[in-house]
Structures are given as structure tokens and as C-alpha cells.
Amino acid sequence: MIVKRTLKRIRYLFIGRYVWEYESCQDCGKCFRIAWTVSDDIWQKVMERDDDGGGSLCVDCFIERVARKNIKVFRADFLLNIFIPEQEESNA
């Protein structure tokens, strides 16, 4: 699964630089099409980092980490954006 995710990211770097199809979770490895963010301070607490290091978690794995660490996160802390490729937007 790690190899597959790595190959997808390499493909993204060289081929699909401007076409974001999906991201893969670093915990469960599943692909997801929901772009979401939380504030840097919450992300750093959950990821146990004090730098601007990234990472990629699906919402489910992020919430599981929050629950394990007893960190308070509220609905208003999330910004969700569902990714819809251009060819699908015209059908909506």
C-alpha cells in the first residue's frame, strides 16, 4: 500500500501537477476527495509536531487521533471542500 501511494504521488509531481484527483491517508492508506483543513495549532497538537510539516490524513483518521489524545476540536475548526473534477462539475 505504501508503494502504491508513493507511486501516485510521484505521478502527481510529474504528470498531474495541476490536476488533483485525490489524496491518500498516511494512516489508513485510503484515497479521499475531501480537501479539509484545521488551524495549524490543532494540527500540530494532533500530529505532535511543532513545525509547519505537512502530512495527509483522512477526516476519519484525524478524528480518531483527536479522540485518542483527548484534544478538543469543534465542527467550526474544520474547513471542508469536496473535490469534484471538472468533467463531473458539468453533470451536477
PyMOL Python script that loads the backbone (N, CA, C, O; Angstrom):
from pymol import cmd

cmd.read_pdbstr("""\
ATOM      1  N   MET A   1       0.828  -1.190   0.000  1.00  0.00           N
ATOM      2  CA  MET A   1       0.000   0.000   0.000  1.00  0.00           C
ATOM      3  C   MET A   1       0.870   1.250   0.000  1.00  0.00           C
ATOM      4  O   MET A   1       0.529   2.234  -0.656  1.00  0.00           O
ATOM      5  N   ILE A   2       1.983   1.231   0.720  1.00  0.00           N
ATOM      6  CA  ILE A   2       2.874   2.387   0.771  1.00  0.00           C
ATOM      7  C   ILE A   2       3.476   2.639  -0.607  1.00  0.00           C
ATOM      8  O   ILE A   2       3.612   3.789  -1.026  1.00  0.00           O
ATOM      9  N   VAL A   3       3.835   1.575  -1.309  1.00  0.00           N
ATOM     10  CA  VAL A   3       4.410   1.718  -2.641  1.00  0.00           C
ATOM     11  C   VAL A   3       3.389   2.336  -3.590  1.00  0.00           C
ATOM     12  O   VAL A   3       3.729   3.216  -4.380  1.00  0.00           O
ATOM     13  N   LYS A   4       2.152   1.883  -3.516  1.00  0.00           N
ATOM     14  CA  LYS A   4       1.101   2.408  -4.382  1.00  0.00           C
ATOM     15  C   LYS A   4       0.884   3.891  -4.124  1.00  0.00           C
ATOM     16  O   LYS A   4       0.759   4.676  -5.064  1.00  0.00           O
ATOM     17  N   ARG A   5       0.840   4.277  -2.858  1.00  0.00           N
ATOM     18  CA  ARG A   5       0.643   5.681  -2.505  1.00  0.00           C
ATOM     19  C   ARG A   5       1.825   6.518  -2.979  1.00  0.00           C
ATOM     20  O   ARG A   5       1.635   7.628  -3.477  1.00  0.00           O
ATOM     21  N   THR A   6       3.039   6.001  -2.832  1.00  0.00           N
ATOM     22  CA  THR A   6       4.236   6.716  -3.276  1.00  0.00           C
ATOM     23  C   THR A   6       4.217   6.906  -4.787  1.00  0.00           C
ATOM     24  O   THR A   6       4.533   7.989  -5.281  1.00  0.00           O
ATOM     25  N   LEU A   7       3.849   5.865  -5.523  1.00  0.00           N
ATOM     26  CA  LEU A   7       3.777   5.979  -6.978  1.00  0.00           C
ATOM     27  C   LEU A   7       2.729   7.000  -7.416  1.00  0.00           C
ATOM     28  O   LEU A   7       2.941   7.728  -8.385  1.00  0.00           O
ATOM     29  N   LYS A   8       1.606   7.055  -6.712  1.00  0.00           N
ATOM     30  CA  LYS A   8       0.581   8.050  -7.033  1.00  0.00           C
ATOM     31  C   LYS A   8       1.123   9.460  -6.834  1.00  0.00           C
ATOM     32  O   LYS A   8       0.854  10.354  -7.637  1.00  0.00           O
ATOM     33  N   ARG A   9       1.879   9.656  -5.772  1.00  0.00           N
ATOM     34  CA  ARG A   9       2.422  10.987  -5.503  1.00  0.00           C
ATOM     35  C   ARG A   9       3.494  11.360  -6.521  1.00  0.00           C
ATOM     36  O   ARG A   9       3.588  12.518  -6.925  1.00  0.00           O
ATOM     37  N   ILE A  10       4.294  10.400  -6.932  1.00  0.00           N
ATOM     38  CA  ILE A  10       5.297  10.671  -7.973  1.00  0.00           C
ATOM     39  C   ILE A  10       4.599  11.031  -9.281  1.00  0.00           C
ATOM     40  O   ILE A  10       4.999  11.971  -9.968  1.00  0.00           O
ATOM     41  N   ARG A  11       3.561  10.284  -9.618  1.00  0.00           N
ATOM     42  CA  ARG A  11       2.782  10.594 -10.819  1.00  0.00           C
ATOM     43  C   ARG A  11       2.236  12.011 -10.746  1.00  0.00           C
ATOM     44  O   ARG A  11       2.277  12.748 -11.732  1.00  0.00           O
ATOM     45  N   TYR A  12       1.732  12.389  -9.595  1.00  0.00           N
ATOM     46  CA  TYR A  12       1.204  13.736  -9.407  1.00  0.00           C
ATOM     47  C   TYR A  12       2.283  14.785  -9.659  1.00  0.00           C
ATOM     48  O   TYR A  12       2.029  15.796 -10.314  1.00  0.00           O
ATOM     49  N   LEU A  13       3.479  14.548  -9.144  1.00  0.00           N
ATOM     50  CA  LEU A  13       4.565  15.512  -9.299  1.00  0.00           C
ATOM     51  C   LEU A  13       4.957  15.719 -10.749  1.00  0.00           C
ATOM     52  O   LEU A  13       5.235  16.846 -11.158  1.00  0.00           O
ATOM     53  N   PHE A  14       4.985  14.652 -11.535  1.00  0.00           N
ATOM     54  CA  PHE A  14       5.488  14.758 -12.899  1.00  0.00           C
ATOM     55  C   PHE A  14       4.408  14.905 -13.959  1.00  0.00           C
ATOM     56  O   PHE A  14       4.651  15.517 -14.999  1.00  0.00           O
ATOM     57  N   ILE A  15       3.242  14.369 -13.723  1.00  0.00           N
ATOM     58  CA  ILE A  15       2.206  14.369 -14.756  1.00  0.00           C
ATOM     59  C   ILE A  15       1.058  15.302 -14.407  1.00  0.00           C
ATOM     60  O   ILE A  15       0.716  16.194 -15.183  1.00  0.00           O
ATOM     61  N   GLY A  16       0.476  15.099 -13.258  1.00  0.00           N
ATOM     62  CA  GLY A  16      -0.748  15.822 -12.922  1.00  0.00           C
ATOM     63  C   GLY A  16      -0.539  16.966 -11.973  1.00  0.00           C
ATOM     64  O   GLY A  16      -1.277  17.099 -10.997  1.00  0.00           O
ATOM     65  N   ARG A  17       0.436  17.789 -12.226  1.00  0.00           N
ATOM     66  CA  ARG A  17       0.766  18.880 -11.315  1.00  0.00           C
ATOM     67  C   ARG A  17      -0.434  19.783 -11.041  1.00  0.00           C
ATOM     68  O   ARG A  17      -0.586  20.280  -9.925  1.00  0.00           O
ATOM     69  N   TYR A  18      -1.279  19.999 -12.031  1.00  0.00           N
ATOM     70  CA  TYR A  18      -2.391  20.921 -11.867  1.00  0.00           C
ATOM     71  C   TYR A  18      -3.744  20.216 -11.798  1.00  0.00           C
ATOM     72  O   TYR A  18      -4.785  20.871 -11.765  1.00  0.00           O
ATOM     73  N   VAL A  19      -3.731  18.897 -11.777  1.00  0.00           N
ATOM     74  CA  VAL A  19      -4.969  18.129 -11.668  1.00  0.00           C
ATOM     75  C   VAL A  19      -4.886  17.288 -10.412  1.00  0.00           C
ATOM     76  O   VAL A  19      -4.159  16.295 -10.372  1.00  0.00           O
ATOM     77  N   TRP A  20      -5.612  17.671  -9.406  1.00  0.00           N
ATOM     78  CA  TRP A  20      -5.610  16.944  -8.143  1.00  0.00           C
ATOM     79  C   TRP A  20      -6.764  15.970  -8.169  1.00  0.00           C
ATOM     80  O   TRP A  20      -7.923  16.382  -8.114  1.00  0.00           O
ATOM     81  N   GLU A  21      -6.467  14.680  -8.253  1.00  0.00           N
ATOM     82  CA  GLU A  21      -7.527  13.680  -8.311  1.00  0.00           C
ATOM     83  C   GLU A  21      -7.978  13.269  -6.919  1.00  0.00           C
ATOM     84  O   GLU A  21      -9.176  13.148  -6.662  1.00  0.00           O
ATOM     85  N   TYR A  22      -7.025  13.054  -6.022  1.00  0.00           N
ATOM     86  CA  TYR A  22      -7.337  12.613  -4.674  1.00  0.00           C
ATOM     87  C   TYR A  22      -6.062  12.644  -3.854  1.00  0.00           C
ATOM     88  O   TYR A  22      -4.968  12.832  -4.386  1.00  0.00           O
ATOM     89  N   GLU A  23      -6.216  12.462  -2.584  1.00  0.00           N
ATOM     90  CA  GLU A  23      -5.085  12.364  -1.665  1.00  0.00           C
ATOM     91  C   GLU A  23      -5.214  11.022  -0.970  1.00  0.00           C
ATOM     92  O   GLU A  23      -6.295  10.433  -0.948  1.00  0.00           O
ATOM     93  N   SER A  24      -4.126  10.540  -0.405  1.00  0.00           N
ATOM     94  CA  SER A  24      -4.196   9.281   0.338  1.00  0.00           C
ATOM     95  C   SER A  24      -3.770   9.522   1.781  1.00  0.00           C
ATOM     96  O   SER A  24      -2.856  10.298   2.062  1.00  0.00           O
ATOM     97  N   CYS A  25      -4.450   8.842   2.676  1.00  0.00           N
ATOM     98  CA  CYS A  25      -4.226   8.999   4.110  1.00  0.00           C
ATOM     99  C   CYS A  25      -2.947   8.277   4.519  1.00  0.00           C
ATOM    100  O   CYS A  25      -2.714   7.136   4.119  1.00  0.00           O
ATOM    101  N   GLN A  26      -2.132   8.937   5.306  1.00  0.00           N
ATOM    102  CA  GLN A  26      -0.881   8.319   5.743  1.00  0.00           C
ATOM    103  C   GLN A  26      -1.103   7.285   6.830  1.00  0.00           C
ATOM    104  O   GLN A  26      -0.195   6.502   7.110  1.00  0.00           O
ATOM    105  N   ASP A  27      -2.276   7.251   7.458  1.00  0.00           N
ATOM    106  CA  ASP A  27      -2.566   6.235   8.477  1.00  0.00           C
ATOM    107  C   ASP A  27      -3.222   4.993   7.875  1.00  0.00           C
ATOM    108  O   ASP A  27      -2.715   3.882   8.034  1.00  0.00           O
ATOM    109  N   CYS A  28      -4.340   5.178   7.189  1.00  0.00           N
ATOM    110  CA  CYS A  28      -5.083   4.021   6.684  1.00  0.00           C
ATOM    111  C   CYS A  28      -4.793   3.722   5.223  1.00  0.00           C
ATOM    112  O   CYS A  28      -5.071   2.617   4.758  1.00  0.00           O
ATOM    113  N   GLY A  29      -4.239   4.679   4.490  1.00  0.00           N
ATOM    114  CA  GLY A  29      -3.896   4.478   3.090  1.00  0.00           C
ATOM    115  C   GLY A  29      -5.043   4.662   2.120  1.00  0.00           C
ATOM    116  O   GLY A  29      -4.841   4.558   0.911  1.00  0.00           O
ATOM    117  N   LYS A  30      -6.231   4.929   2.609  1.00  0.00           N
ATOM    118  CA  LYS A  30      -7.377   5.111   1.721  1.00  0.00           C
ATOM    119  C   LYS A  30      -7.263   6.445   0.981  1.00  0.00           C
ATOM    120  O   LYS A  30      -6.692   7.409   1.491  1.00  0.00           O
ATOM    121  N   CYS A  31      -7.811   6.476  -0.216  1.00  0.00           N
ATOM    122  CA  CYS A  31      -7.848   7.711  -1.002  1.00  0.00           C
ATOM    123  C   CYS A  31      -9.102   8.485  -0.624  1.00  0.00           C
ATOM    124  O   CYS A  31     -10.146   7.894  -0.347  1.00  0.00           O
ATOM    125  N   PHE A  32      -8.996   9.797  -0.614  1.00  0.00           N
ATOM    126  CA  PHE A  32     -10.162  10.614  -0.304  1.00  0.00           C
ATOM    127  C   PHE A  32     -10.168  11.849  -1.183  1.00  0.00           C
ATOM    128  O   PHE A  32      -9.121  12.308  -1.639  1.00  0.00           O
ATOM    129  N   ARG A  33     -11.363  12.385  -1.416  1.00  0.00           N
ATOM    130  CA  ARG A  33     -11.540  13.551  -2.281  1.00  0.00           C
ATOM    131  C   ARG A  33     -12.127  14.726  -1.520  1.00  0.00           C
ATOM    132  O   ARG A  33     -12.732  15.616  -2.118  1.00  0.00           O
ATOM    133  N   ILE A  34     -11.958  14.734  -0.252  1.00  0.00           N
ATOM    134  CA  ILE A  34     -12.420  15.866   0.534  1.00  0.00           C
ATOM    135  C   ILE A  34     -11.190  16.624   1.009  1.00  0.00           C
ATOM    136  O   ILE A  34     -10.396  16.119   1.802  1.00  0.00           O
ATOM    137  N   ALA A  35     -11.050  17.843   0.509  1.00  0.00           N
ATOM    138  CA  ALA A  35      -9.962  18.692   0.968  1.00  0.00           C
ATOM    139  C   ALA A  35     -10.447  19.356   2.251  1.00  0.00           C
ATOM    140  O   ALA A  35     -11.512  19.973   2.270  1.00  0.00           O
ATOM    141  N   TRP A  36      -9.681  19.233   3.303  1.00  0.00           N
ATOM    142  CA  TRP A  36     -10.103  19.800   4.582  1.00  0.00           C
ATOM    143  C   TRP A  36      -8.894  20.381   5.288  1.00  0.00           C
ATOM    144  O   TRP A  36      -7.757  19.967   5.058  1.00  0.00           O
ATOM    145  N   THR A  37      -9.157  21.332   6.138  1.00  0.00           N
ATOM    146  CA  THR A  37      -8.089  21.956   6.912  1.00  0.00           C
ATOM    147  C   THR A  37      -8.561  22.218   8.326  1.00  0.00           C
ATOM    148  O   THR A  37      -9.757  22.328   8.599  1.00  0.00           O
ATOM    149  N   VAL A  38      -7.594  22.315   9.211  1.00  0.00           N
ATOM    150  CA  VAL A  38      -7.800  22.800  10.570  1.00  0.00           C
ATOM    151  C   VAL A  38      -6.678  23.797  10.832  1.00  0.00           C
ATOM    152  O   VAL A  38      -5.728  23.886  10.054  1.00  0.00           O
ATOM    153  N   SER A  39      -6.784  24.528  11.901  1.00  0.00           N
ATOM    154  CA  SER A  39      -5.753  25.513  12.210  1.00  0.00           C
ATOM    155  C   SER A  39      -4.421  24.818  12.498  1.00  0.00           C
ATOM    156  O   SER A  39      -4.386  23.655  12.900  1.00  0.00           O
ATOM    157  N   ASP A  40      -3.344  25.543  12.285  1.00  0.00           N
ATOM    158  CA  ASP A  40      -2.013  24.979  12.487  1.00  0.00           C
ATOM    159  C   ASP A  40      -1.798  24.483  13.914  1.00  0.00           C
ATOM    160  O   ASP A  40      -1.173  23.443  14.122  1.00  0.00           O
ATOM    161  N   ASP A  41      -2.314  25.221  14.900  1.00  0.00           N
ATOM    162  CA  ASP A  41      -2.078  24.801  16.290  1.00  0.00           C
ATOM    163  C   ASP A  41      -2.769  23.470  16.599  1.00  0.00           C
ATOM    164  O   ASP A  41      -2.211  22.645  17.323  1.00  0.00           O
ATOM    165  N   ILE A  42      -3.970  23.248  16.065  1.00  0.00           N
ATOM    166  CA  ILE A  42      -4.649  21.963  16.274  1.00  0.00           C
ATOM    167  C   ILE A  42      -3.897  20.859  15.541  1.00  0.00           C
ATOM    168  O   ILE A  42      -3.661  19.791  16.106  1.00  0.00           O
ATOM    169  N   TRP A  43      -3.519  21.107  14.288  1.00  0.00           N
ATOM    170  CA  TRP A  43      -2.780  20.107  13.507  1.00  0.00           C
ATOM    171  C   TRP A  43      -1.493  19.705  14.219  1.00  0.00           C
ATOM    172  O   TRP A  43      -1.163  18.521  14.291  1.00  0.00           O
ATOM    173  N   GLN A  44      -0.766  20.688  14.743  1.00  0.00           N
ATOM    174  CA  GLN A  44       0.499  20.409  15.415  1.00  0.00           C
ATOM    175  C   GLN A  44       0.292  19.584  16.675  1.00  0.00           C
ATOM    176  O   GLN A  44       1.105  18.709  16.975  1.00  0.00           O
ATOM    177  N   LYS A  45      -0.779  19.844  17.418  1.00  0.00           N
ATOM    178  CA  LYS A  45      -1.075  19.036  18.608  1.00  0.00           C
ATOM    179  C   LYS A  45      -1.396  17.593  18.229  1.00  0.00           C
ATOM    180  O   LYS A  45      -0.906  16.653  18.855  1.00  0.00           O
ATOM    181  N   VAL A  46      -2.214  17.433  17.211  1.00  0.00           N
ATOM    182  CA  VAL A  46      -2.637  16.094  16.805  1.00  0.00           C
ATOM    183  C   VAL A  46      -1.471  15.311  16.209  1.00  0.00           C
ATOM    184  O   VAL A  46      -1.311  14.123  16.489  1.00  0.00           O
ATOM    185  N   MET A  47      -0.660  15.971  15.392  1.00  0.00           N
ATOM    186  CA  MET A  47       0.444  15.302  14.713  1.00  0.00           C
ATOM    187  C   MET A  47       1.714  15.267  15.556  1.00  0.00           C
ATOM    188  O   MET A  47       2.709  14.655  15.167  1.00  0.00           O
ATOM    189  N   GLU A  48       1.675  15.931  16.719  1.00  0.00           N
ATOM    190  CA  GLU A  48       2.824  16.006  17.635  1.00  0.00           C
ATOM    191  C   GLU A  48       4.054  16.584  16.941  1.00  0.00           C
ATOM    192  O   GLU A  48       5.151  16.028  17.007  1.00  0.00           O
ATOM    193  N   ARG A  49       3.839  17.702  16.284  1.00  0.00           N
ATOM    194  CA  ARG A  49       4.915  18.422  15.594  1.00  0.00           C
ATOM    195  C   ARG A  49       4.844  19.873  16.020  1.00  0.00           C
ATOM    196  O   ARG A  49       3.776  20.377  16.365  1.00  0.00           O
ATOM    197  N   ASP A  50       5.973  20.535  15.996  1.00  0.00           N
ATOM    198  CA  ASP A  50       5.962  21.958  16.304  1.00  0.00           C
ATOM    199  C   ASP A  50       6.509  22.779  15.134  1.00  0.00           C
ATOM    200  O   ASP A  50       6.932  23.922  15.305  1.00  0.00           O
ATOM    201  N   ASP A  51       6.493  22.179  13.953  1.00  0.00           N
ATOM    202  CA  ASP A  51       6.916  22.900  12.762  1.00  0.00           C
ATOM    203  C   ASP A  51       5.742  22.957  11.779  1.00  0.00           C
ATOM    204  O   ASP A  51       4.622  22.573  12.116  1.00  0.00           O
ATOM    205  N   ASP A  52       6.005  23.433  10.586  1.00  0.00           N
ATOM    206  CA  ASP A  52       4.960  23.523   9.574  1.00  0.00           C
ATOM    207  C   ASP A  52       4.895  22.265   8.716  1.00  0.00           C
ATOM    208  O   ASP A  52       4.375  22.295   7.601  1.00  0.00           O
ATOM    209  N   GLY A  53       5.420  21.169   9.234  1.00  0.00           N
ATOM    210  CA  GLY A  53       5.424  19.914   8.481  1.00  0.00           C
ATOM    211  C   GLY A  53       4.022  19.484   8.125  1.00  0.00           C
ATOM    212  O   GLY A  53       3.085  19.621   8.912  1.00  0.00           O
ATOM    213  N   GLY A  54       3.904  18.977   6.956  1.00  0.00           N
ATOM    214  CA  GLY A  54       2.600  18.567   6.470  1.00  0.00           C
ATOM    215  C   GLY A  54       2.248  17.172   6.898  1.00  0.00           C
ATOM    216  O   GLY A  54       2.631  16.700   7.968  1.00  0.00           O
ATOM    217  N   GLY A  55       1.539  16.557   6.067  1.00  0.00           N
ATOM    218  CA  GLY A  55       1.029  15.234   6.313  1.00  0.00           C
ATOM    219  C   GLY A  55      -0.317  15.160   5.643  1.00  0.00           C
ATOM    220  O   GLY A  55      -0.847  16.170   5.181  1.00  0.00           O
ATOM    221  N   SER A  56      -0.858  14.000   5.590  1.00  0.00           N
ATOM    222  CA  SER A  56      -2.137  13.825   4.927  1.00  0.00           C
ATOM    223  C   SER A  56      -2.929  12.764   5.669  1.00  0.00           C
ATOM    224  O   SER A  56      -2.558  11.590   5.677  1.00  0.00           O
ATOM    225  N   LEU A  57      -4.005  13.180   6.284  1.00  0.00           N
ATOM    226  CA  LEU A  57      -4.897  12.257   6.981  1.00  0.00           C
ATOM    227  C   LEU A  57      -6.309  12.439   6.448  1.00  0.00           C
ATOM    228  O   LEU A  57      -6.726  13.556   6.142  1.00  0.00           O
ATOM    229  N   CYS A  58      -7.042  11.336   6.338  1.00  0.00           N
ATOM    230  CA  CYS A  58      -8.463  11.475   6.040  1.00  0.00           C
ATOM    231  C   CYS A  58      -9.136  12.010   7.314  1.00  0.00           C
ATOM    232  O   CYS A  58      -8.564  11.949   8.402  1.00  0.00           O
ATOM    233  N   VAL A  59     -10.321  12.518   7.164  1.00  0.00           N
ATOM    234  CA  VAL A  59     -11.025  13.096   8.309  1.00  0.00           C
ATOM    235  C   VAL A  59     -11.232  12.047   9.400  1.00  0.00           C
ATOM    236  O   VAL A  59     -11.100  12.352  10.585  1.00  0.00           O
ATOM    237  N   ASP A  60     -11.559  10.808   9.004  1.00  0.00           N
ATOM    238  CA  ASP A  60     -11.799   9.748   9.997  1.00  0.00           C
ATOM    239  C   ASP A  60     -10.561   9.480  10.847  1.00  0.00           C
ATOM    240  O   ASP A  60     -10.655   9.398  12.072  1.00  0.00           O
ATOM    241  N   CYS A  61      -9.402   9.343  10.204  1.00  0.00           N
ATOM    242  CA  CYS A  61      -8.176   9.071  10.957  1.00  0.00           C
ATOM    243  C   CYS A  61      -7.781  10.261  11.825  1.00  0.00           C
ATOM    244  O   CYS A  61      -7.278  10.084  12.934  1.00  0.00           O
ATOM    245  N   PHE A  62      -8.006  11.466  11.323  1.00  0.00           N
ATOM    246  CA  PHE A  62      -7.720  12.654  12.117  1.00  0.00           C
ATOM    247  C   PHE A  62      -8.579  12.666  13.381  1.00  0.00           C
ATOM    248  O   PHE A  62      -8.078  12.924  14.475  1.00  0.00           O
ATOM    249  N   ILE A  63      -9.870  12.387  13.226  1.00  0.00           N
ATOM    250  CA  ILE A  63     -10.782  12.381  14.375  1.00  0.00           C
ATOM    251  C   ILE A  63     -10.407  11.270  15.352  1.00  0.00           C
ATOM    252  O   ILE A  63     -10.519  11.457  16.564  1.00  0.00           O
ATOM    253  N   GLU A  64      -9.963  10.113  14.844  1.00  0.00           N
ATOM    254  CA  GLU A  64      -9.507   9.042  15.733  1.00  0.00           C
ATOM    255  C   GLU A  64      -8.298   9.483  16.549  1.00  0.00           C
ATOM    256  O   GLU A  64      -8.215   9.194  17.743  1.00  0.00           O
ATOM    257  N   ARG A  65      -7.360  10.182  15.910  1.00  0.00           N
ATOM    258  CA  ARG A  65      -6.195  10.691  16.650  1.00  0.00           C
ATOM    259  C   ARG A  65      -6.608  11.715  17.692  1.00  0.00           C
ATOM    260  O   ARG A  65      -6.086  11.720  18.807  1.00  0.00           O
ATOM    261  N   VAL A  66      -7.544  12.581  17.333  1.00  0.00           N
ATOM    262  CA  VAL A  66      -8.053  13.593  18.273  1.00  0.00           C
ATOM    263  C   VAL A  66      -8.651  12.904  19.493  1.00  0.00           C
ATOM    264  O   VAL A  66      -8.388  13.305  20.627  1.00  0.00           O
ATOM    265  N   ALA A  67      -9.449  11.877  19.265  1.00  0.00           N
ATOM    266  CA  ALA A  67     -10.102  11.161  20.369  1.00  0.00           C
ATOM    267  C   ALA A  67      -9.075  10.464  21.258  1.00  0.00           C
ATOM    268  O   ALA A  67      -9.187  10.508  22.483  1.00  0.00           O
ATOM    269  N   ARG A  68      -8.070   9.817  20.651  1.00  0.00           N
ATOM    270  CA  ARG A  68      -7.041   9.124  21.438  1.00  0.00           C
ATOM    271  C   ARG A  68      -6.257  10.094  22.314  1.00  0.00           C
ATOM    272  O   ARG A  68      -5.827   9.729  23.409  1.00  0.00           O
ATOM    273  N   LYS A  69      -6.068  11.314  21.848  1.00  0.00           N
ATOM    274  CA  LYS A  69      -5.250  12.284  22.570  1.00  0.00           C
ATOM    275  C   LYS A  69      -6.087  13.232  23.430  1.00  0.00           C
ATOM    276  O   LYS A  69      -5.546  14.114  24.097  1.00  0.00           O
ATOM    277  N   ASN A  70      -7.405  13.048  23.412  1.00  0.00           N
ATOM    278  CA  ASN A  70      -8.323  13.892  24.181  1.00  0.00           C
ATOM    279  C   ASN A  70      -8.129  15.378  23.889  1.00  0.00           C
ATOM    280  O   ASN A  70      -8.074  16.202  24.802  1.00  0.00           O
ATOM    281  N   ILE A  71      -8.029  15.700  22.615  1.00  0.00           N
ATOM    282  CA  ILE A  71      -7.900  17.096  22.190  1.00  0.00           C
ATOM    283  C   ILE A  71      -9.288  17.593  21.815  1.00  0.00           C
ATOM    284  O   ILE A  71     -10.034  16.903  21.120  1.00  0.00           O
ATOM    285  N   LYS A  72      -9.628  18.777  22.272  1.00  0.00           N
ATOM    286  CA  LYS A  72     -10.938  19.340  21.948  1.00  0.00           C
ATOM    287  C   LYS A  72     -10.890  19.991  20.579  1.00  0.00           C
ATOM    288  O   LYS A  72     -10.123  20.926  20.346  1.00  0.00           O
ATOM    289  N   VAL A  73     -11.716  19.486  19.679  1.00  0.00           N
ATOM    290  CA  VAL A  73     -11.862  20.038  18.340  1.00  0.00           C
ATOM    291  C   VAL A  73     -13.351  20.181  18.079  1.00  0.00           C
ATOM    292  O   VAL A  73     -14.135  19.286  18.398  1.00  0.00           O
ATOM    293  N   PHE A  74     -13.734  21.296  17.503  1.00  0.00           N
ATOM    294  CA  PHE A  74     -15.140  21.574  17.254  1.00  0.00           C
ATOM    295  C   PHE A  74     -15.420  21.621  15.752  1.00  0.00           C
ATOM    296  O   PHE A  74     -14.506  21.794  14.946  1.00  0.00           O
ATOM    297  N   ARG A  75     -16.651  21.470  15.398  1.00  0.00           N
ATOM    298  CA  ARG A  75     -17.051  21.493  13.992  1.00  0.00           C
ATOM    299  C   ARG A  75     -16.569  22.767  13.301  1.00  0.00           C
ATOM    300  O   ARG A  75     -16.145  22.729  12.146  1.00  0.00           O
ATOM    301  N   ALA A  76     -16.634  23.873  13.996  1.00  0.00           N
ATOM    302  CA  ALA A  76     -16.218  25.155  13.418  1.00  0.00           C
ATOM    303  C   ALA A  76     -14.712  25.220  13.138  1.00  0.00           C
ATOM    304  O   ALA A  76     -14.259  26.099  12.406  1.00  0.00           O
ATOM    305  N   ASP A  77     -13.939  24.301  13.712  1.00  0.00           N
ATOM    306  CA  ASP A  77     -12.489  24.264  13.483  1.00  0.00           C
ATOM    307  C   ASP A  77     -12.133  23.695  12.112  1.00  0.00           C
ATOM    308  O   ASP A  77     -11.007  23.871  11.646  1.00  0.00           O
ATOM    309  N   PHE A  78     -13.074  23.017  11.461  1.00  0.00           N
ATOM    310  CA  PHE A  78     -12.824  22.372  10.174  1.00  0.00           C
ATOM    311  C   PHE A  78     -13.313  23.235   9.020  1.00  0.00           C
ATOM    312  O   PHE A  78     -14.353  23.887   9.108  1.00  0.00           O
ATOM    313  N   LEU A  79     -12.548  23.228   7.945  1.00  0.00           N
ATOM    314  CA  LEU A  79     -12.997  23.799   6.682  1.00  0.00           C
ATOM    315  C   LEU A  79     -12.976  22.649   5.680  1.00  0.00           C
ATOM    316  O   LEU A  79     -11.912  22.110   5.374  1.00  0.00           O
ATOM    317  N   LEU A  80     -14.145  22.272   5.170  1.00  0.00           N
ATOM    318  CA  LEU A  80     -14.263  21.147   4.249  1.00  0.00           C
ATOM    319  C   LEU A  80     -14.566  21.646   2.842  1.00  0.00           C
ATOM    320  O   LEU A  80     -15.341  22.584   2.658  1.00  0.00           O
ATOM    321  N   ASN A  81     -13.951  21.011   1.858  1.00  0.00           N
ATOM    322  CA  ASN A  81     -14.210  21.336   0.466  1.00  0.00           C
ATOM    323  C   ASN A  81     -14.182  20.028  -0.319  1.00  0.00           C
ATOM    324  O   ASN A  81     -13.138  19.386  -0.424  1.00  0.00           O
ATOM    325  N   ILE A  82     -15.324  19.637  -0.866  1.00  0.00           N
ATOM    326  CA  ILE A  82     -15.399  18.391  -1.624  1.00  0.00           C
ATOM    327  C   ILE A  82     -14.845  18.650  -3.015  1.00  0.00           C
ATOM    328  O   ILE A  82     -15.273  19.574  -3.706  1.00  0.00           O
ATOM    329  N   PHE A  83     -13.885  17.821  -3.417  1.00  0.00           N
ATOM    330  CA  PHE A  83     -13.258  17.965  -4.714  1.00  0.00           C
ATOM    331  C   PHE A  83     -14.098  17.273  -5.777  1.00  0.00           C
ATOM    332  O   PHE A  83     -14.416  16.089  -5.661  1.00  0.00           O
ATOM    333  N   ILE A  84     -14.454  18.024  -6.814  1.00  0.00           N
ATOM    334  CA  ILE A  84     -15.194  17.463  -7.933  1.00  0.00           C
ATOM    335  C   ILE A  84     -14.409  17.799  -9.197  1.00  0.00           C
ATOM    336  O   ILE A  84     -14.271  18.973  -9.543  1.00  0.00           O
ATOM    337  N   PRO A  85     -13.893  16.787  -9.889  1.00  0.00           N
ATOM    338  CA  PRO A  85     -13.163  17.063 -11.133  1.00  0.00           C
ATOM    339  C   PRO A  85     -14.023  17.825 -12.131  1.00  0.00           C
ATOM    340  O   PRO A  85     -15.251  17.747 -12.084  1.00  0.00           O
ATOM    341  N   GLU A  86     -13.390  18.553 -13.023  1.00  0.00           N
ATOM    342  CA  GLU A  86     -14.108  19.395 -13.990  1.00  0.00           C
ATOM    343  C   GLU A  86     -15.153  18.618 -14.792  1.00  0.00           C
ATOM    344  O   GLU A  86     -16.262  19.111 -14.999  1.00  0.00           O
ATOM    345  N   GLN A  87     -14.814  17.423 -15.240  1.00  0.00           N
ATOM    346  CA  GLN A  87     -15.768  16.669 -16.061  1.00  0.00           C
ATOM    347  C   GLN A  87     -17.011  16.292 -15.273  1.00  0.00           C
ATOM    348  O   GLN A  87     -18.073  16.095 -15.864  1.00  0.00           O
ATOM    349  N   GLU A  88     -16.906  16.187 -13.956  1.00  0.00           N
ATOM    350  CA  GLU A  88     -18.072  15.870 -13.134  1.00  0.00           C
ATOM    351  C   GLU A  88     -18.873  17.101 -12.796  1.00  0.00           C
ATOM    352  O   GLU A  88     -20.077  16.995 -12.562  1.00  0.00           O
ATOM    353  N   GLU A  89     -18.252  18.271 -12.761  1.00  0.00           N
ATOM    354  CA  GLU A  89     -18.957  19.502 -12.411  1.00  0.00           C
ATOM    355  C   GLU A  89     -20.053  19.831 -13.425  1.00  0.00           C
ATOM    356  O   GLU A  89     -21.113  20.328 -13.047  1.00  0.00           O
ATOM    357  N   SER A  90     -19.806  19.559 -14.706  1.00  0.00           N
ATOM    358  CA  SER A  90     -20.781  19.897 -15.726  1.00  0.00           C
ATOM    359  C   SER A  90     -22.039  19.039 -15.625  1.00  0.00           C
ATOM    360  O   SER A  90     -23.100  19.427 -16.116  1.00  0.00           O
ATOM    361  N   ASN A  91     -21.923  17.876 -14.991  1.00  0.00           N
ATOM    362  CA  ASN A  91     -23.078  16.990 -14.825  1.00  0.00           C
ATOM    363  C   ASN A  91     -23.895  17.321 -13.586  1.00  0.00           C
ATOM    364  O   ASN A  91     -24.999  16.805 -13.415  1.00  0.00           O
ATOM    365  N   ALA A  92     -23.371  18.166 -12.733  1.00  0.00           N
ATOM    366  CA  ALA A  92     -24.056  18.466 -11.475  1.00  0.00           C
ATOM    367  C   ALA A  92     -25.173  19.459 -11.661  1.00  0.00           C
ATOM    368  O   ALA A  92     -25.849  19.816 -10.696  1.00  0.00           O
TER     369      ALA A  92
END
""", "prot")
cmd.dss("prot")
cmd.show_as("cartoon", "prot")
cmd.util.cbc("prot")
cmd.orient("prot")
